[in-house]
Amino acid sequence: QVHVVESGGGLVQAGGSLRLSCAASGSFFSIPTMGWYRQATGKQRELVADITNSGITNYADSVKGRFTISRDNAKNTVYLQMDSLRPGDAAVYYCHVHSTHYSGLAIHRADSWGQGTQVTVSS
């Protein structure tokens, strides 16, 4: 019911910047939280940052001070500005959307993921 589309990955030199975008569309009651996860080769998927619809943000310690997450609620879009990139930031980045859906008298929660976008950082 929620379609998630990411964009903005690519190749960048260490110290450079990239901006990821993610737009959610479809049928939902609300989107309390949107965020970004990443998965490097041979590693588990990990939270990078997320943001609530009231603007409360949460960051992994490894990206604090370098990455900035923001959100446009009117467009159901979340952004991740990545500065001072390091080789260790290289991974596939996935957008995560936590949504609620109204069905009769009940509200249900759902989690949706994008297809992933590759970020490569050369040293």
C-alpha positions as a Markdown table, in Angstrom:
| # | Residue | x | y | z |
|---|---|---|---|---|
| 1 | Gln | 0.0 | 0.0 | 0.0 |
| 2 | Val | 3.0 | 2.3 | 0.4 |
| 3 | His | 5.4 | 2.8 | -2.5 |
| 4 | Val | 8.9 | 4.0 | -1.5 |
| 5 | Val | 11.3 | 5.4 | -4.1 |
| 6 | Glu | 14.9 | 6.4 | -3.3 |
| 7 | Ser | 17.3 | 8.5 | -5.3 |
| 8 | Gly | 20.7 | 10.2 | -5.0 |
| 9 | Gly | 23.2 | 7.5 | -4.5 |
| 10 | Gly | 26.5 | 7.3 | -6.4 |
| 11 | Leu | 30.3 | 7.5 | -6.2 |
| 12 | Val | 32.1 | 10.2 | -4.3 |
| 13 | Gln | 35.6 | 10.7 | -3.0 |
| 14 | Ala | 36.3 | 10.6 | 0.7 |
| 15 | Gly | 35.4 | 14.0 | 2.3 |
| 16 | Gly | 32.7 | 14.6 | -0.3 |
| 17 | Ser | 29.0 | 14.9 | 0.0 |
| 18 | Leu | 25.9 | 13.2 | -1.3 |
| 19 | Arg | 22.2 | 13.9 | -0.8 |
| 20 | Leu | 19.7 | 11.0 | -0.7 |
| 21 | Ser | 16.0 | 11.5 | -1.3 |
| 22 | Cys | 13.0 | 9.2 | -0.6 |
| 23 | Ala | 9.4 | 9.7 | -1.5 |
| 24 | Ala | 6.5 | 7.7 | -0.1 |
| 25 | Ser | 3.2 | 7.4 | -2.0 |
| 26 | Gly | 0.1 | 5.3 | -1.8 |
| 27 | Ser | -2.7 | 4.9 | 0.7 |
| 28 | Phe | -2.0 | 5.6 | 4.4 |
| 29 | Phe | -3.5 | 7.4 | 7.4 |
| 30 | Ser | -0.2 | 8.9 | 8.5 |
| 31 | Ile | 3.6 | 8.4 | 8.4 |
| 32 | Pro | 4.9 | 8.8 | 12.0 |
| 33 | Thr | 8.5 | 8.0 | 11.1 |
| 34 | Met | 10.7 | 8.0 | 8.1 |
| 35 | Gly | 14.4 | 7.0 | 8.1 |
| 36 | Trp | 17.5 | 5.6 | 6.5 |
| 37 | Tyr | 19.2 | 2.4 | 7.1 |
| 38 | Arg | 22.4 | 1.0 | 5.4 |
| 39 | Gln | 23.9 | -2.4 | 4.8 |
| 40 | Ala | 27.5 | -2.8 | 3.9 |
| 41 | Thr | 28.7 | -6.0 | 2.3 |
| 42 | Gly | 28.9 | -8.8 | 4.9 |
| 43 | Lys | 27.3 | -6.7 | 7.6 |
| 44 | Gln | 23.9 | -6.4 | 9.1 |
| 45 | Arg | 21.5 | -3.6 | 8.2 |
| 46 | Glu | 21.9 | -0.7 | 10.6 |
| 47 | Leu | 20.0 | 2.5 | 11.4 |
| 48 | Val | 21.6 | 5.6 | 10.1 |
| 49 | Ala | 19.0 | 8.2 | 11.0 |
| 50 | Asp | 15.3 | 8.7 | 11.4 |
| 51 | Ile | 12.9 | 11.5 | 11.9 |
| 52 | Thr | 9.3 | 11.8 | 13.2 |
| 53 | Asn | 6.6 | 13.8 | 11.6 |
| 54 | Ser | 7.1 | 16.4 | 14.3 |
| 55 | Gly | 10.8 | 16.7 | 13.4 |
| 56 | Ile | 12.4 | 14.7 | 16.2 |
| 57 | Thr | 15.6 | 13.2 | 14.8 |
| 58 | Asn | 17.8 | 10.3 | 15.8 |
| 59 | Tyr | 21.2 | 9.5 | 14.5 |
| 60 | Ala | 23.7 | 6.6 | 14.7 |
| 61 | Asp | 26.8 | 7.7 | 16.7 |
| 62 | Ser | 29.0 | 7.0 | 13.6 |
| 63 | Val | 27.2 | 9.7 | 11.6 |
| 64 | Lys | 26.5 | 12.4 | 14.2 |
| 65 | Gly | 27.8 | 15.8 | 13.1 |
| 66 | Arg | 28.3 | 14.6 | 9.5 |
| 67 | Phe | 24.8 | 13.6 | 8.3 |
| 68 | Thr | 21.6 | 15.5 | 8.5 |
| 69 | Ile | 18.1 | 14.1 | 8.1 |
| 70 | Ser | 15.2 | 16.3 | 7.1 |
| 71 | Arg | 11.6 | 15.8 | 6.0 |
| 72 | Asp | 8.9 | 17.5 | 4.0 |
| 73 | Asn | 5.7 | 16.2 | 5.4 |
| 74 | Ala | 3.6 | 17.8 | 2.6 |
| 75 | Lys | 5.5 | 15.8 | 0.1 |
| 76 | Asn | 6.0 | 12.7 | 2.2 |
| 77 | Thr | 9.6 | 12.9 | 1.4 |
| 78 | Val | 12.7 | 12.4 | 3.6 |
| 79 | Tyr | 16.2 | 13.6 | 2.8 |
| 80 | Leu | 19.7 | 12.6 | 4.0 |
| 81 | Gln | 22.4 | 15.1 | 3.5 |
| 82 | Met | 25.7 | 13.2 | 3.9 |
| 83 | Asp | 28.9 | 15.3 | 4.4 |
| 84 | Ser | 32.5 | 14.4 | 5.1 |
| 85 | Leu | 31.9 | 11.0 | 3.7 |
| 86 | Arg | 34.3 | 8.2 | 4.7 |
| 87 | Pro | 35.1 | 4.9 | 3.0 |
| 88 | Gly | 33.3 | 3.2 | 6.0 |
| 89 | Asp | 30.1 | 4.9 | 4.9 |
| 90 | Ala | 30.0 | 2.9 | 1.7 |
| 91 | Ala | 26.9 | 0.7 | 1.7 |
| 92 | Val | 23.5 | 0.2 | 0.1 |
| 93 | Tyr | 21.2 | 2.8 | 1.8 |
| 94 | Tyr | 17.5 | 1.9 | 2.3 |
| 95 | Cys | 14.7 | 4.2 | 3.0 |
| 96 | His | 12.3 | 3.0 | 5.7 |
| 97 | Val | 8.7 | 4.3 | 6.1 |
| 98 | His | 6.6 | 3.5 | 9.2 |
| 99 | Ser | 3.0 | 4.2 | 8.3 |
| 100 | Thr | -0.4 | 3.8 | 9.9 |
| 101 | His | -3.5 | 2.7 | 8.0 |
| 102 | Tyr | -7.1 | 3.1 | 9.0 |
| 103 | Ser | -9.3 | 0.1 | 8.5 |
| 104 | Gly | -12.8 | 0.2 | 9.9 |
| 105 | Leu | -12.5 | 0.9 | 13.6 |
| 106 | Ala | -8.8 | -0.1 | 13.9 |
| 107 | Ile | -5.6 | 1.6 | 13.0 |
| 108 | His | -2.8 | -0.7 | 11.7 |
| 109 | Arg | 0.9 | -0.1 | 11.5 |
| 110 | Ala | 3.1 | -1.1 | 8.6 |
| 111 | Asp | 6.8 | -0.9 | 7.6 |
| 112 | Ser | 7.8 | -0.4 | 4.0 |
| 113 | Trp | 11.3 | -0.3 | 2.4 |
| 114 | Gly | 12.7 | 1.2 | -0.7 |
| 115 | Gln | 14.8 | -0.8 | -3.2 |
| 116 | Gly | 18.0 | 0.6 | -1.9 |
| 117 | Thr | 20.6 | 3.0 | -3.4 |
| 118 | Gln | 24.3 | 2.4 | -3.6 |
| 119 | Val | 26.7 | 4.8 | -2.0 |
| 120 | Thr | 30.4 | 4.3 | -2.8 |
| 121 | Val | 33.2 | 6.3 | -1.2 |
| 122 | Ser | 36.6 | 6.1 | -2.7 |
| 123 | Ser | 39.7 | 6.8 | -0.6 |
